[in-house]
Amino acid sequence: MDKRHLLSDQDDDPQFPGPGNPGMPAPDLPQGGGASAPPGEMMDNVPGYEGTGSGEGKCVPPPNPGLASSGRGPSPPERQWEIPSISEDFAKDAFIEYASSKCCYSSRPAKELVFTDLQTHNTYRYRLETFVESRTTEWDSVPYTGQVVDSYGSCVPAPWDIAVQVPAMFQNGKRAVQVPHTSSVKGCHNCLALGKSACQKCIASGWMQCWVCNGSGRRMSDNRCSHCNGVGRVRCTECSGRGSKTCHTCTGKGQLLFFINLIVEWKNHIYEFVPDKRSGFPVDRVSKVTGELLLTDTQYMVYPVVSFPDNAINQASQTAVREHQAQFVTTSRILQQRQTIELIPVTRVHYTWKEKTYIYFVYGAEHKVYTDDYPAKCCCCTII
C-alpha cells in the first residue's frame, strides 16, 4: 500500500469535486477509524505457540490429563433418611401466606379449609460441581510507548508452565496474562507506521462539498454562496480540514508492541438431578428451594456414590462423574469436584372447601406452596 494514499497535503486539488469537477470517483483508501486485526505474516514464530492467531484464542489442552482411579465412592452416613410430613398448622400457615401473596386470590379457602390427608413425598437433589481451568493463547497488541521488550535471548515458557493464581474454588473467573519473552515492536499495520490514517468523510482531502449550494458556489438567486464564499467546498468537520485522523490502532504512535496473551478461564460446571416421585409435584420447582444437606464430598476427582438408599441417585452420580470426566479432562484441567445430596421435603396436602376436594404441595425448607387448582380466583386469573 502506498503511504501517499493515506495522508493529504491539504493543497487545493483541481480534481476535487467542486465547481470545476463535481463528480470525481473516490480513490481506494484504507479505513481510517478503529483497530483492525494484524495480518498473520506480522506474527513471529514462537516455539510452543504455533498456530496462535489474533482475535480468536487457540485452545491449549493440559499436559498429561489425569483420570480418577477406579474405586468405590463415598458411603453416605447411616441415618434415618425420611423426614416426617409437616404439621397441619405449618401447612395451613404456608397456604395462607401463599394466598395472601396473590393479588387475585381470596384467602378464604386457605383459612376455612378442612384437612383430609397429609402425605410425605420427599425427594432428593443430587448435584455434581466440576471446577475446571482452561487456557487459550492469542496474539495481541497495544500502542508502543516505551514498554520493555523481552523477546530476545530467553526461552518462552509453555502455556501450562506459567504460574497463575487460582481464585476461590467453584467461582467463575477470567484473567489475561502476557506470556514472557514474546513481545516485539513493529510498525502499525493500520496506518503503515505513520500514526495517521485517511479521513473517510472527506476522502483525505480536508474539504467537503458545500451543502448549501451543492458545490456550485452560487445560490438559486445566482448570487455567490455566503457559506463557502463561492468556492463550492468547505473544510471537513470530521478531521478539521487536516485530511487525516489520528490512527485509533496505535493512537498516533506509529508503532505497536506485539505479544502473546494467555487467557486463563475458570468455570464451574454443574450437573443436577432430582428424581420424580410421581406425586404430581413438578420437580423443576425444586431448583428454587433448599433442603437438608445429607452428603458433601469434595476431592480432586470424586468417586460416584454407590450406596445411597435411592438407587436413582446412585445412577445419576455415576452418569454425572463419567460425563464430566469425558467432557472436560482432555480440554481443561480439573481442579476440584464437589458432589452433594440434599433431602427436599415435599408434602402433598389434601383438603376440602365447600364440599369439594383440592390438593396443594408444601415443599422445601422455605415451605413454598404449589397448586394448580386454587378454588377462589377472580376472573382475571382464569383468562389465558
C-alpha positions as CSV (number, residue, x, y, z in Angstrom):
1,M,0.0,0.0,0.0
2,D,1.4,3.4,-1.0
3,K,1.8,5.7,2.1
4,R,1.0,8.7,-0.1
5,H,-2.6,7.5,-0.3
6,L,-3.1,7.8,3.5
7,L,-2.3,11.5,4.1
8,S,-3.4,14.7,2.5
9,D,-1.0,17.6,1.6
10,Q,-4.1,19.8,2.2
11,D,-3.4,21.8,-1.0
12,D,-6.3,22.6,-3.4
13,D,-6.8,19.7,-5.7
14,P,-8.2,20.6,-9.2
15,Q,-9.8,17.2,-9.3
16,F,-11.7,17.6,-6.0
17,P,-15.4,17.7,-6.5
18,G,-16.4,21.4,-6.9
19,P,-17.3,23.9,-9.4
20,G,-14.8,22.5,-11.9
21,N,-15.2,18.8,-11.4
22,P,-18.3,17.8,-9.4
23,G,-18.2,14.0,-10.0
24,M,-14.7,12.6,-9.4
25,P,-14.8,9.0,-8.0
26,A,-13.3,8.3,-4.6
27,P,-9.8,6.7,-4.6
28,D,-9.3,3.3,-3.0
29,L,-8.2,4.2,0.5
30,P,-7.9,2.1,3.7
31,Q,-10.4,2.6,6.5
32,G,-9.1,5.2,9.0
33,G,-11.2,4.5,12.1
34,G,-11.0,1.7,14.6
35,A,-8.5,-1.0,15.3
36,S,-8.1,-4.0,13.0
37,A,-6.6,-7.4,13.5
38,P,-3.0,-7.5,12.4
39,P,-2.2,-9.7,9.4
40,G,-0.8,-13.2,10.1
41,E,2.5,-12.5,8.4
42,M,3.3,-9.9,11.1
43,M,3.3,-12.6,13.8
44,D,6.6,-14.0,15.0
45,N,7.0,-17.8,15.0
46,V,7.2,-18.7,18.7
47,P,8.2,-22.3,19.6
48,G,5.3,-23.9,21.5
49,Y,2.8,-21.4,20.3
50,E,2.5,-22.4,16.7
51,G,-1.0,-21.7,15.2
52,T,-1.7,-18.9,17.7
53,G,-3.7,-16.2,15.9
54,S,-5.3,-12.9,16.7
55,G,-8.8,-12.2,17.8
56,E,-9.7,-15.9,18.4
57,G,-7.9,-17.8,21.1
58,K,-6.3,-21.2,20.4
59,C,-7.3,-23.8,23.0
60,V,-4.3,-25.4,24.7
61,P,-5.1,-28.9,26.2
62,P,-3.4,-29.6,29.5
63,P,-0.4,-31.9,29.5
64,N,-0.9,-35.5,30.8
65,P,-4.6,-35.2,31.8
66,G,-5.3,-37.5,34.7
67,L,-8.4,-39.6,35.4
68,A,-9.8,-40.6,38.8
69,S,-8.7,-44.1,39.8
70,S,-11.3,-46.7,40.0
71,G,-12.8,-47.5,43.3
72,R,-15.9,-47.3,45.4
73,G,-17.5,-43.9,46.1
74,P,-18.2,-42.4,49.5
75,S,-20.7,-44.2,51.6
76,P,-23.5,-41.9,52.9
77,P,-23.7,-41.9,56.7
78,E,-26.1,-44.3,58.3
79,R,-29.1,-42.4,59.4
80,Q,-32.9,-42.0,59.0
81,W,-33.4,-40.7,55.5
82,E,-37.1,-39.7,55.8
83,I,-38.4,-36.5,57.4
84,P,-42.0,-36.7,58.8
85,S,-44.6,-34.7,57.0
86,I,-45.2,-31.2,58.3
87,S,-47.9,-30.5,60.8
88,E,-51.4,-29.2,59.8
89,D,-50.5,-25.8,61.4
90,F,-47.4,-25.4,59.2
91,A,-49.4,-26.5,56.2
92,K,-52.2,-24.0,56.9
93,D,-49.9,-21.1,57.6
94,A,-47.9,-21.7,54.4
95,F,-51.2,-21.8,52.4
96,I,-52.5,-18.6,53.9
97,E,-49.2,-16.8,53.2
98,Y,-49.3,-18.2,49.6
99,A,-52.9,-17.0,49.0
100,S,-52.1,-13.6,50.5
101,S,-49.2,-13.1,48.1
102,K,-51.5,-13.5,45.1
103,C,-53.4,-10.3,44.3
104,C,-56.3,-12.1,42.7
105,Y,-56.7,-14.9,45.2
106,S,-59.2,-14.9,48.1
107,S,-57.7,-16.1,51.4
108,R,-61.0,-17.7,52.5
109,P,-60.2,-21.2,51.2
110,A,-56.8,-21.2,53.0
111,K,-58.4,-20.1,56.2
112,E,-61.6,-22.2,56.0
113,L,-60.2,-25.5,54.6
114,V,-60.6,-28.8,56.2
115,F,-57.6,-31.2,56.0
116,T,-58.3,-34.8,54.9
117,D,-54.8,-36.1,54.4
118,L,-51.1,-35.0,54.5
119,Q,-48.8,-37.3,52.6
120,T,-45.0,-37.3,52.6
121,H,-43.4,-37.3,49.1
122,N,-39.8,-36.2,50.0
123,T,-37.3,-36.2,47.2
124,Y,-33.6,-35.7,46.8
125,R,-31.4,-33.4,44.8
126,Y,-28.0,-34.6,43.6
127,R,-25.5,-32.1,42.4
128,L,-22.0,-32.5,40.9
129,E,-19.8,-29.5,40.5
130,T,-16.6,-29.7,38.4
131,F,-14.3,-26.7,38.7
132,V,-12.0,-26.5,35.7
133,E,-9.3,-24.3,34.3
134,S,-8.8,-23.8,30.6
135,R,-6.1,-21.9,28.7
136,T,-6.1,-20.3,25.3
137,T,-3.5,-18.2,23.6
138,E,-3.8,-15.3,21.1
139,W,-1.7,-12.5,19.7
140,D,-2.5,-9.1,21.0
141,S,-1.0,-5.6,20.6
142,V,-1.0,-2.2,22.3
143,P,0.4,1.1,21.3
144,Y,4.1,1.2,21.9
145,T,5.0,3.9,24.4
146,G,8.5,2.7,25.6
147,Q,7.5,-0.6,27.3
148,V,10.2,-3.2,28.0
149,V,10.7,-5.6,25.0
150,D,11.7,-9.0,26.3
151,S,11.6,-11.3,23.2
152,Y,15.4,-11.6,22.8
153,G,17.6,-14.4,24.1
154,S,15.2,-16.1,26.5
155,C,13.2,-19.3,26.4
156,V,9.4,-18.9,26.2
157,P,7.6,-20.9,28.9
158,A,4.9,-23.3,27.8
159,P,1.3,-22.2,28.3
160,W,0.7,-24.6,31.3
161,D,4.1,-23.8,32.8
162,I,3.1,-20.2,33.5
163,A,2.0,-19.8,37.2
164,V,-1.4,-18.1,37.6
165,Q,-3.1,-17.6,40.9
166,V,-6.3,-19.6,41.1
167,P,-9.3,-17.8,42.5
168,A,-11.7,-19.2,45.1
169,M,-12.8,-22.7,44.2
170,F,-16.1,-23.2,42.4
171,Q,-16.3,-19.5,41.4
172,N,-16.1,-18.4,37.7
173,G,-13.3,-16.1,36.7
174,K,-11.1,-15.0,33.8
175,R,-7.7,-13.5,33.6
176,A,-5.3,-12.4,30.8
177,V,-1.5,-12.8,31.3
178,Q,1.2,-11.7,28.9
179,V,3.4,-14.6,28.0
180,P,7.0,-13.7,28.9
181,H,9.6,-13.3,26.2
182,T,7.1,-12.9,23.3
183,S,7.0,-9.1,22.9
184,S,8.3,-7.3,19.9
185,V,7.8,-3.8,18.4
186,K,6.5,-3.5,14.8
187,G,5.1,-0.7,12.7
188,C,1.4,-0.2,12.9
189,H,-0.3,-2.2,10.2
190,N,-3.4,0.1,10.1
191,C,-1.6,3.3,9.2
192,L,1.7,2.0,7.8
193,A,3.6,3.3,10.8
194,L,2.5,6.9,10.1
195,G,0.4,7.4,13.1
196,K,-2.4,8.8,11.0
197,S,-5.0,7.4,8.6
198,A,-7.1,9.0,5.9
199,C,-10.3,10.7,6.8
200,Q,-13.1,8.8,5.1
201,K,-15.6,11.6,5.2
202,C,-13.6,13.9,3.0
203,I,-11.6,11.2,1.2
204,A,-8.4,12.5,2.7
205,S,-8.7,15.9,1.1
206,G,-9.7,18.0,4.1
207,W,-12.6,19.5,2.1
208,M,-16.2,18.7,1.6
209,Q,-18.8,19.8,-0.9
210,C,-20.8,22.8,0.4
211,W,-24.2,21.5,1.4
212,V,-25.8,24.9,0.9
213,C,-25.0,25.3,-2.8
214,N,-24.3,21.7,-3.5
215,G,-20.8,22.6,-4.7
216,S,-21.9,25.1,-7.4
217,G,-20.7,28.2,-5.4
218,R,-23.9,30.0,-6.4
219,R,-27.3,30.3,-4.7
220,M,-30.6,30.0,-6.5
221,S,-30.7,33.7,-7.0
222,D,-27.4,33.4,-8.8
223,N,-25.6,35.2,-6.0
224,R,-22.4,33.9,-4.6
225,C,-22.9,31.4,-1.8
226,S,-22.1,33.0,1.5
227,H,-21.5,29.7,3.3
228,C,-18.5,28.7,1.1
229,N,-17.7,32.2,-0.3
230,G,-18.4,30.9,-3.8
231,V,-15.7,28.2,-3.6
232,G,-18.2,25.3,-3.6
233,R,-16.5,23.5,-0.7
234,V,-15.9,23.8,3.0
235,R,-13.4,22.4,5.5
236,C,-14.2,18.9,6.7
237,T,-15.8,18.9,10.2
238,E,-14.7,15.4,10.8
239,C,-10.9,16.0,10.6
240,S,-10.9,19.8,10.9
241,G,-9.6,20.1,7.4
242,R,-6.4,18.1,8.0
243,G,-7.5,15.3,5.7
244,S,-6.3,12.7,8.2
245,K,-7.2,11.5,11.6
246,T,-5.1,10.0,14.5
247,C,-4.8,6.3,14.0
248,H,-7.0,4.5,16.5
249,T,-4.9,1.4,16.5
250,C,-1.6,2.9,17.6
251,T,-3.1,6.2,19.0
252,G,-0.8,8.1,16.8
253,K,2.4,6.4,17.9
254,G,3.1,4.6,14.7
255,Q,4.4,1.5,16.5
256,L,2.7,-1.4,18.3
257,L,4.0,-3.7,20.9
258,F,3.0,-7.3,19.9
259,F,2.9,-10.1,22.4
260,I,1.1,-13.4,23.1
261,N,-1.7,-13.3,25.6
262,L,-2.5,-16.3,27.8
263,I,-6.2,-16.3,28.5
264,V,-6.9,-18.3,31.7
265,E,-10.6,-19.1,32.4
266,W,-12.1,-20.8,35.5
267,K,-15.5,-22.2,35.2
268,N,-17.8,-24.2,37.5
269,H,-19.9,-26.8,35.6
270,I,-22.9,-28.1,37.4
271,Y,-24.8,-31.4,36.9
272,E,-28.1,-31.6,38.8
273,F,-30.6,-34.4,39.1
274,V,-33.9,-34.6,41.0
275,P,-35.8,-37.9,40.8
276,D,-39.5,-37.7,40.0
277,K,-41.5,-39.4,42.7
278,R,-44.7,-39.4,40.6
279,S,-46.6,-37.4,43.2
280,G,-47.9,-34.8,40.8
281,F,-45.3,-32.2,42.0
282,P,-43.3,-30.6,39.2
283,V,-39.6,-31.4,40.1
284,D,-38.3,-28.3,38.3
285,R,-39.6,-26.2,41.2
286,V,-37.0,-27.8,43.5
287,S,-34.3,-25.6,42.0
288,K,-35.8,-22.6,43.8
289,V,-35.7,-24.0,47.3
290,T,-33.2,-25.5,49.7
291,G,-33.3,-28.8,51.7
292,E,-31.4,-30.7,54.3
293,L,-27.8,-31.5,53.3
294,L,-27.2,-35.2,53.7
295,L,-23.8,-35.7,52.0
296,T,-20.9,-33.4,50.9
297,D,-17.9,-34.9,49.1
298,T,-15.1,-32.7,47.9
299,Q,-12.0,-34.1,46.2
300,Y,-9.7,-33.5,43.3
301,M,-11.9,-36.1,41.5
302,V,-14.8,-37.6,43.3
303,Y,-15.9,-41.2,43.1
304,P,-19.5,-42.0,42.2
305,V,-22.0,-42.5,45.0
306,V,-22.8,-46.2,45.2
307,S,-24.7,-46.9,48.4
308,F,-27.4,-44.3,48.7
309,P,-30.8,-45.8,49.6
310,D,-32.4,-44.3,46.5
311,N,-30.8,-46.1,43.6
312,A,-31.8,-43.3,41.2
313,I,-29.2,-41.1,43.0
314,N,-26.5,-43.7,42.6
315,Q,-27.2,-44.0,38.9
316,A,-27.2,-40.2,38.5
317,S,-23.9,-39.9,40.3
318,Q,-22.3,-42.5,38.1
319,T,-23.6,-40.7,35.0
320,A,-22.5,-37.3,36.2
321,V,-19.0,-38.3,37.1
322,R,-18.5,-40.2,33.8
323,E,-19.9,-37.4,31.7
324,H,-17.9,-34.6,33.4
325,Q,-14.6,-36.5,33.1
326,A,-15.2,-37.3,29.4
327,Q,-16.2,-33.7,28.7
328,F,-13.5,-31.8,30.5
329,V,-10.4,-33.9,31.2
330,T,-9.0,-33.6,27.6
331,T,-9.6,-29.8,27.1
332,S,-9.3,-28.4,30.6
333,R,-7.6,-29.1,33.9
334,I,-9.9,-30.3,36.6
335,L,-9.0,-28.5,39.8
336,Q,-11.7,-29.9,42.1
337,Q,-15.0,-31.6,42.2
338,R,-17.8,-31.5,44.8
339,Q,-20.9,-33.6,45.0
340,T,-23.8,-33.1,47.3
341,I,-27.1,-34.8,48.2
342,E,-29.9,-32.8,49.7
343,L,-33.2,-34.1,51.1
344,I,-36.0,-31.9,49.8
345,P,-39.2,-32.1,52.0
346,V,-42.4,-32.3,49.9
347,T,-45.8,-32.8,51.5
348,R,-49.0,-33.3,49.4
349,V,-51.9,-31.8,51.3
350,H,-55.5,-33.0,50.6
351,Y,-58.3,-30.7,51.8
352,T,-61.9,-29.8,51.2
353,W,-63.6,-26.5,50.9
354,K,-67.3,-26.0,50.2
355,E,-67.6,-29.8,49.8
356,K,-65.1,-30.0,47.0
357,T,-61.7,-31.7,47.3
358,Y,-58.4,-30.0,46.4
359,I,-54.7,-30.6,46.6
360,Y,-51.6,-28.4,47.2
361,F,-47.9,-29.1,47.9
362,V,-45.7,-27.6,50.6
363,Y,-42.0,-28.1,49.6
364,G,-38.5,-27.0,50.6
365,A,-37.1,-25.7,53.8
366,E,-38.8,-22.4,53.0
367,H,-42.3,-24.1,53.0
368,K,-43.1,-22.9,49.5
369,V,-46.6,-23.8,48.1
370,Y,-47.5,-25.1,44.7
371,T,-51.1,-25.7,43.5
372,D,-52.8,-25.5,40.1
373,D,-56.4,-25.6,41.3
374,Y,-56.8,-22.9,43.9
375,P,-60.6,-22.7,44.4
376,A,-61.1,-18.9,44.7
377,K,-59.5,-16.8,42.0
378,C,-61.0,-13.7,40.4
379,C,-62.0,-13.8,36.7
380,C,-58.8,-12.1,35.6
381,C,-56.7,-15.1,36.7
382,T,-58.7,-17.5,34.7
383,I,-58.3,-15.7,31.4
384,I,-55.4,-17.2,29.3
